[in-house]
């Protein structure tokens, strides 16, 4: 994980999504597709700069957060704008599509 992608837990989650655009990756270390998504998110974070924040939530460490947002399979990426859930994406998402969504 690059220093551009923040690791979030339950304690800091609400503050992290409160303002601006935040893309949160719900993942787990044992998840194969999640391992594919990680490097893609690192590249996206490098391309979008300050337009959005990219964060990760380990579902094994924060199961209540995963349950709160209805995460049933991973990776699930959820887009928040000013604290409100806008859209979710199930499965591995490609770099170009994420860059487009986050810079639109």
Secondary structure, 3 states (H helix, E strand, C coil): CCCCEEEECHHHHHHHHCCCEEEEEEECCCCHHHHHHHHHHHHHHHHHHHHCEEEEEECCCCHHHHHHCCCCCCCEEEEEECCEEEEEEECCCCHHHHHHHHHC
